[in-house]
Amino acid sequence: MRFLSPEWIDSFNDHLSGFEVDLSSDDQSLSTQAGPIHLLQVIAGSPEGDLHIMLTIGSTGIRMEIVSHDAAISTADSIKEDVAVKMNWADAVAMSTGKLTVTQALAGGMIKVRGNLSVLIDSQRILDAVGDKLASLHELTTYG
């Protein structure tokens, strides 16, 4: 299934269903302890056009939703993001496949960030921690 397609996002959510994010750990920053964090990802030039995807991470779990500004399809439409990142499709694919890290993308100017940068760092750390739960999804992922 194609990366960031509606089917892929549904599978992402299924893989993390019931997963509880432990926000009580001493190594968690205040941005996650204060409540859910909302990361808006704008991906330019995907096979389906420009994508707007909201990633929400909180004590009740991790959820990804396609944000549509044209119709009330998603509950994420009414959520204000803590941070927004914009990148092109090739860089999103490189990050997903491990060929590019968030740090490299930031340093190289490949992603533009608006909002609370600590939220971006926190969300990446949490997603890295659940990588094993997503391993089978990555095996099924195509990028064309």
C-alpha angles and dihedrals in degrees: 000000000000120000113260094003115138089257091051092049091050089052091048089054092046091052091053097039110133093011109138119208110222105224094172096078117115091232093061115100125233092256091073097035092058092064139285118343122220121208118188112204118197111193114189122207102013118158086260094047126255112348129209110196128176118209114195121192121184144132089285093057145268123303135176123200136177108241115219119191093188100059138018093254098130136045085217089073092080096043119101111223122233090210135007125204127192124197139148125260095254092055092046089053091047090052092048093051093047095248091115129034127209089247092053092046092050093046091047094048091241094131128044117214129201121182134010108004092194088065090058091050092046094049092050091050091050093047090050088054092055094045093113091057089055097045095100090048091054090052089057096044123111124188105203 
